[in-house]
């Protein structure tokens, strides 16, 4: 997606701008309280998750054609129908429970429930881990409208369960877990944070230390001879994964997101990192623009996530691009069930399927990582095209 300059973006309405300004004041207070400097990971957390004002905790419309981006479940039910086949293979090996983390509008939940019912593998309980009350309400409405007879199986969580047997699905969750920014320059490693300069948000660096410094030193990166190299390190993403390892007794996690293995993530040519912001289906590079109105995301270092999972006691079961995973799960067979290939319904579905698997669309950029404990490592989604060797 092409980056846009701020003057190329549609202006927010007055009420949205007022909410953004209120969040900006809250962020300025946080910077002052922290002594004038805030780690970028803390800034990102405030922008995305501040109660009532953050991007995911406020009331702005985010998903679908009228929002800021379209996820695979918004694009077509084929995604959930194919994913359900992998879930159906896993559920009999553990408890009949499923947790979806960050369920968006609820479309994936509705598609998974309907598909698992058709596969005669309906979970007894379907939990949604959701921090946004506004999104939880939208999810209830979507599920009630699409699978009303299954709504009683669904419950909402605001925190991770203390322990869990079952399957966890997280589609486009890791990319919005706040990241730290590391800067390699002048023979050293720095942490990039946020300060105030003449009342405006501005970048400010300080020497990296502690866990971030150790993580940066462990990467295949060296300070450039001139200039600087900036990239993200998701300490929180690693901790989130390790926490699931502690709580999962038997079952699997299916993590779906855009990202790279570490050897591709820190290429010399990627010297400005992968951080990107979205507003009304337009990408831009400025995380200080309209706080609370723009999504802020970073690509996933899947090697770091897999390493954190393994160190915490999870098995790494499979890693593949989304195209291979969905094809292994029968995407084309499901598409063929749409009927004659010359009908408008089939043509629309085929175009959506193409976006899911085409290399220049979502097929190559998005990856699927399966982690587990006490389940078979032979999963259909990774039968062909497994890239575990690349992690």
C-alpha positions as CSV (number, residue, x, y, z in Angstrom):
1,X,0.0,0.0,0.0
2,X,1.3,3.4,-1.0
3,X,2.3,5.9,1.8
4,X,0.4,9.1,1.8
5,X,1.4,12.6,3.0
6,X,-0.8,14.1,5.7
7,X,-2.2,16.6,3.2
8,X,-3.3,13.7,1.0
9,X,-5.5,12.2,3.8
10,X,-9.2,13.1,4.2
11,X,-9.6,15.4,7.2
12,X,-11.2,14.0,10.3
13,X,-14.6,15.4,11.4
14,X,-14.6,17.9,14.2
15,X,-15.8,15.4,16.9
16,X,-13.0,13.0,16.0
17,X,-10.4,15.8,16.0
18,X,-11.7,16.8,19.5
19,X,-11.2,13.3,20.8
20,X,-7.7,13.1,19.3
21,X,-6.8,16.4,20.9
22,X,-8.0,15.1,24.3
23,X,-5.8,12.0,23.8
24,X,-2.9,14.2,22.8
25,X,-3.3,16.1,26.1
26,X,-3.4,12.8,28.0
27,X,-0.2,11.7,26.2
28,X,1.5,15.1,27.0
29,X,0.6,14.6,30.7
30,X,2.1,11.1,30.6
31,X,5.3,12.4,29.0
32,X,5.6,15.0,31.7
33,X,4.9,12.5,34.5
34,X,7.7,10.2,33.0
35,X,10.2,13.0,33.3
36,X,10.0,14.3,29.7
37,X,10.6,11.1,27.8
38,X,8.3,8.2,27.0
39,X,9.4,4.9,25.4
40,X,7.7,4.4,22.0
41,X,6.1,1.2,23.2
42,X,4.4,3.2,26.0
43,X,3.3,5.9,23.5
44,X,1.9,3.2,21.1
45,X,0.0,1.6,24.0
46,X,-1.6,5.0,24.9
47,X,-2.5,5.7,21.3
48,X,-4.1,2.3,20.7
49,X,-5.6,1.4,24.1
50,X,-6.2,4.5,26.3
51,X,-9.7,3.9,27.8
52,X,-12.3,5.7,25.8
53,X,-9.8,7.6,23.6
54,X,-7.4,5.0,22.1
55,X,-7.8,3.7,18.6
56,X,-9.1,0.3,19.7
57,X,-10.9,1.4,22.9
58,X,-12.7,4.4,21.4
59,X,-15.9,4.3,19.3
60,X,-14.4,5.0,15.8
61,X,-15.4,2.6,13.0
62,X,-12.2,0.7,12.1
63,X,-13.0,-2.4,10.0
64,X,-14.4,-3.0,6.6
65,X,-15.0,-0.6,3.6
66,X,-16.1,2.3,5.8
67,X,-13.2,1.9,8.3
68,X,-9.4,2.2,8.0
69,X,-8.5,-1.3,6.8
70,X,-10.0,-4.7,5.7
71,X,-8.9,-7.9,7.3
72,X,-9.3,-11.4,5.7
73,X,-12.6,-12.2,7.5
74,X,-14.0,-8.8,6.3
75,X,-13.0,-9.8,2.7
76,X,-14.7,-13.2,2.5
77,X,-16.1,-16.0,4.7
78,X,-13.8,-18.4,2.7
79,X,-11.0,-17.4,5.1
80,X,-12.9,-18.6,8.2
81,X,-14.3,-21.7,6.4
82,X,-10.8,-22.8,5.5
83,X,-9.4,-22.0,9.0
84,X,-12.2,-24.0,10.6
85,X,-10.8,-27.2,9.0
86,X,-7.5,-26.7,10.8
87,X,-9.3,-25.9,14.1
88,X,-11.5,-29.0,13.6
89,X,-8.4,-31.2,13.3
90,X,-7.1,-29.8,16.6
91,X,-10.2,-29.6,18.8
92,X,-10.5,-33.4,19.3
93,X,-7.0,-33.5,20.7
94,X,-7.8,-31.1,23.5
95,X,-10.9,-29.7,25.3
96,X,-13.8,-28.5,23.0
97,X,-13.0,-24.8,23.7
98,X,-11.9,-22.0,21.4
99,X,-10.6,-18.5,22.3
100,X,-10.4,-15.9,19.6
101,X,-8.2,-12.9,20.5
102,X,-9.3,-9.6,19.2
103,X,-12.3,-10.6,17.2
104,X,-12.8,-7.4,15.2
105,X,-16.4,-7.1,14.1
106,X,-17.2,-10.7,14.9
107,X,-17.3,-12.0,11.4
108,X,-14.5,-14.5,11.9
109,X,-16.3,-15.8,15.0
110,X,-19.5,-16.2,13.1
111,X,-17.8,-17.9,10.2
112,X,-15.8,-20.3,12.5
113,X,-18.9,-21.2,14.5
114,X,-21.0,-21.9,11.4
115,X,-18.2,-23.9,9.7
116,X,-17.3,-26.0,12.8
117,X,-21.0,-26.8,13.2
118,X,-21.1,-28.0,9.5
119,X,-18.0,-30.1,10.2
120,X,-19.7,-31.6,13.3
121,X,-16.9,-30.2,15.5
122,X,-18.7,-27.4,17.3
123,X,-16.8,-26.2,20.4
124,X,-18.8,-26.3,23.6
125,X,-17.5,-22.8,24.4
126,X,-16.3,-20.0,22.2
127,X,-14.6,-17.2,24.1
128,X,-13.6,-13.8,22.7
129,X,-10.8,-11.9,24.4
130,X,-11.6,-8.3,23.7
131,X,-10.4,-5.1,25.4
132,X,-12.9,-2.8,23.6
133,X,-16.4,-2.6,24.9
134,X,-17.6,-1.0,21.6
135,X,-16.1,-3.9,19.6
136,X,-17.5,-6.5,21.9
137,X,-21.0,-5.0,21.3
138,X,-20.5,-5.2,17.6
139,X,-19.3,-8.8,17.9
140,X,-22.5,-9.7,19.8
141,X,-24.6,-8.1,17.1
142,X,-22.8,-9.8,14.3
143,X,-22.9,-13.3,15.9
144,X,-26.5,-12.9,16.9
145,X,-27.5,-11.9,13.3
146,X,-25.5,-14.6,11.5
147,X,-25.6,-17.6,13.9
148,X,-28.4,-16.7,16.4
149,X,-28.7,-20.3,17.6
150,X,-25.1,-20.4,18.6
151,X,-24.8,-17.1,20.5
152,X,-25.3,-18.8,23.9
153,X,-22.0,-20.6,23.4
154,X,-20.1,-17.3,23.1
155,X,-18.7,-15.4,26.1
156,X,-16.4,-12.4,26.4
157,X,-13.1,-12.2,28.3
158,X,-11.1,-9.1,29.3
159,X,-8.0,-10.9,30.5
160,X,-6.3,-14.2,29.6
161,X,-7.7,-17.2,31.4
162,X,-5.6,-18.5,34.3
163,X,-5.3,-21.9,32.5
164,X,-6.8,-23.2,29.3
165,X,-7.2,-26.4,27.3
166,X,-8.3,-25.8,23.7
167,X,-7.5,-23.8,20.6
168,X,-6.5,-20.1,20.4
169,X,-6.9,-18.1,17.2
170,X,-5.3,-14.7,16.8
171,X,-5.7,-13.0,13.4
172,X,-3.9,-9.7,13.1
173,X,-3.2,-9.3,16.8
174,X,0.6,-9.5,17.1
175,X,1.0,-6.5,14.7
176,X,-0.8,-4.2,17.2
177,X,1.0,-5.2,20.3
178,X,3.2,-2.2,21.2
179,X,6.8,-2.4,20.0
180,X,10.0,-0.8,21.1
181,X,12.1,1.2,18.6
182,X,15.8,0.4,18.5
183,X,18.3,2.7,16.7
184,X,21.7,1.5,15.6
185,X,24.1,4.4,14.9
186,X,27.5,5.9,16.0
187,X,28.7,2.4,17.0
188,X,25.9,2.1,19.6
189,X,22.3,1.1,20.2
190,X,19.7,3.6,21.3
191,X,16.0,3.4,22.2
192,X,13.8,5.8,20.3
193,X,11.1,7.5,22.4
194,X,8.7,10.4,22.4
195,X,9.2,13.8,24.0
196,X,7.6,17.2,23.7
197,X,9.3,20.0,21.7
198,X,7.6,23.4,21.6
199,X,4.4,21.6,22.7
200,X,4.5,19.1,19.9
201,X,5.3,15.4,19.9
202,X,8.8,14.7,18.7
203,X,11.3,11.9,18.5
204,X,14.0,11.6,21.2
205,X,16.7,8.9,21.6
206,X,18.5,7.7,24.6
207,X,21.0,4.8,25.1
208,X,19.3,1.5,25.1
209,X,19.5,-0.5,28.3
210,X,18.2,-3.6,30.0
211,X,16.0,-6.1,28.2
212,X,15.8,-4.0,25.0
213,X,19.6,-3.6,24.8
214,X,20.1,-7.4,25.3
215,X,17.5,-8.2,22.6
216,X,19.0,-5.7,20.2
217,X,22.6,-7.1,20.8
218,X,21.3,-10.6,20.0
219,X,20.0,-9.6,16.6
220,X,22.1,-10.0,13.4
221,X,22.5,-6.2,13.2
222,X,25.5,-3.9,13.5
223,X,25.5,-0.1,13.7
224,X,26.0,1.2,10.1
225,X,29.3,3.0,9.3
226,X,27.2,6.1,8.5
227,X,23.6,7.2,9.1
228,X,21.3,5.1,11.2
229,X,19.2,1.9,11.1
230,X,15.8,1.9,12.9
231,X,13.7,-1.1,13.5
232,X,11.1,-2.6,15.9
233,X,11.6,-5.1,18.7
234,X,8.5,-6.6,20.1
235,X,9.4,-7.4,23.7
236,X,5.7,-7.3,24.6
237,X,4.8,-9.7,21.8
238,X,7.4,-12.2,23.1
239,X,6.1,-11.8,26.6
240,X,2.5,-12.3,25.4
241,X,3.4,-15.5,23.7
242,X,5.3,-16.8,26.7
243,X,2.3,-16.0,28.9
244,X,0.1,-18.2,26.7
245,X,2.7,-21.0,27.1
246,X,2.3,-20.7,30.9
247,X,-1.5,-20.8,30.8
248,X,-2.0,-23.4,28.0
249,X,-2.2,-26.9,29.4
250,X,-3.0,-28.8,26.2
251,X,-3.9,-27.3,22.9
252,X,-2.6,-25.0,20.2
253,X,-2.3,-21.4,19.1
254,X,-2.8,-20.3,15.5
255,X,-1.2,-16.9,15.0
256,X,-1.9,-15.2,11.6
257,X,-0.3,-11.9,10.7
258,X,1.9,-10.1,8.3
259,X,5.6,-10.4,9.0
260,X,8.9,-12.0,8.2
261,X,11.4,-14.5,9.7
262,X,14.3,-12.6,11.5
263,X,16.7,-13.0,8.6
264,X,14.4,-11.1,6.4
265,X,13.1,-8.7,9.0
266,X,16.4,-7.0,9.6
267,X,17.7,-6.7,6.0
268,X,20.1,-3.7,5.5
269,X,17.6,-2.4,2.9
270,X,14.9,-2.1,5.6
271,X,16.7,0.7,7.4
272,X,13.6,2.6,8.5
273,X,11.8,-0.4,10.0
274,X,8.3,-1.6,9.3
275,X,6.1,0.7,11.4
276,X,3.1,1.9,9.5
277,X,-0.1,3.8,10.2
278,X,-3.6,3.5,8.6
279,X,-6.4,6.0,8.2
280,X,-9.4,5.5,5.9
281,X,-7.6,2.8,3.9
282,X,-4.6,5.0,3.4
283,X,-1.2,4.2,4.8
284,X,1.1,6.9,6.1
285,X,4.4,6.9,8.1
286,X,3.6,9.4,10.9
287,X,2.6,7.9,14.3
288,X,2.2,11.4,15.7
289,X,-0.6,12.3,13.3
290,X,-4.1,12.4,14.9
291,X,-3.4,10.1,17.9
292,X,-6.3,7.8,18.5
293,X,-7.7,8.1,14.9
294,X,-5.0,6.2,13.1
295,X,-4.0,2.6,13.6
296,X,-0.3,2.0,14.3
297,X,1.1,-1.4,13.4
298,X,4.5,-3.1,12.9
299,X,5.3,-6.3,11.0
300,X,5.9,-9.4,13.1
301,X,9.3,-11.0,13.7
302,X,8.1,-14.5,13.6
303,X,11.5,-16.0,14.6
304,X,11.4,-14.0,17.9
305,X,7.8,-15.2,18.6
306,X,8.7,-18.8,17.8
307,X,11.9,-18.6,20.0
308,X,9.9,-17.1,22.9
309,X,7.3,-19.8,22.6
310,X,9.8,-22.6,22.5
311,X,11.8,-21.2,25.4
312,X,8.5,-21.0,27.4
313,X,7.6,-24.7,26.8
314,X,5.5,-24.6,23.6
315,X,6.2,-26.8,20.5
316,X,6.5,-25.0,17.2
317,X,4.2,-27.0,15.1
318,X,4.3,-25.2,11.8
319,X,5.1,-22.0,9.9
320,X,3.8,-21.2,6.4
321,X,2.7,-18.3,4.2
322,X,-1.1,-17.7,4.3
323,X,-1.5,-19.0,0.7
324,X,0.0,-22.4,1.5
325,X,-1.9,-22.7,4.7
326,X,-5.3,-21.9,3.2
327,X,-4.7,-24.1,0.2
328,X,-3.7,-27.0,2.5
329,X,-6.9,-26.4,4.4
330,X,-9.0,-26.8,1.2
331,X,-9.7,-23.2,0.2
332,X,-10.2,-24.2,-3.5
333,X,-12.5,-27.1,-2.6
334,X,-14.6,-24.8,-0.5
335,X,-14.7,-22.2,-3.3
336,X,-15.8,-24.9,-5.7
337,X,-18.8,-25.6,-3.5
338,X,-20.1,-22.2,-4.4
339,X,-21.7,-23.7,-7.6
340,X,-21.4,-22.8,-11.3
341,X,-18.3,-20.7,-12.0
342,X,-20.2,-18.2,-14.1
343,X,-22.5,-17.0,-11.4
344,X,-22.0,-13.5,-9.8
345,X,-21.6,-15.2,-6.3
346,X,-18.8,-17.5,-7.5
347,X,-17.0,-14.7,-9.3
348,X,-17.1,-12.5,-6.3
349,X,-15.9,-15.3,-4.1
350,X,-13.1,-16.3,-6.5
351,X,-11.8,-12.7,-6.6
352,X,-11.7,-12.6,-2.8
353,X,-9.9,-16.0,-2.7
354,X,-7.4,-14.6,-5.1
355,X,-6.7,-11.7,-2.7
356,X,-6.2,-14.2,0.1
357,X,-3.6,-16.3,-1.7
358,X,-2.0,-14.1,-4.4
359,X,1.7,-13.4,-3.7
360,X,1.3,-9.7,-4.4
361,X,-1.7,-9.5,-2.1
362,X,-2.1,-11.3,1.2
363,X,-0.8,-14.8,0.2
364,X,3.0,-14.2,0.8
365,X,3.0,-11.2,3.1
366,X,0.8,-12.9,5.7
367,X,2.1,-15.9,7.6
368,X,0.6,-18.6,9.9
369,X,2.5,-19.8,13.0
370,X,1.2,-22.8,14.9
371,X,2.3,-23.4,18.5
372,X,1.1,-26.1,20.8
373,X,1.4,-28.4,23.8
374,X,0.4,-32.0,23.9
375,X,-1.0,-32.1,20.4
376,X,0.1,-33.8,17.2
377,X,2.6,-31.8,15.1
378,X,1.2,-33.2,11.9
379,X,-1.2,-30.4,10.9
380,X,-3.0,-30.2,7.6
381,X,-2.4,-26.5,7.2
382,X,1.3,-27.2,7.0
383,X,1.3,-30.4,5.0
384,X,2.9,-28.6,2.0
385,X,5.0,-25.4,2.1
386,X,6.0,-25.6,5.7
387,X,8.8,-23.1,6.3
388,X,9.9,-24.1,9.8
389,X,13.4,-24.3,8.5
390,X,13.3,-20.5,7.7
391,X,12.6,-19.4,11.3
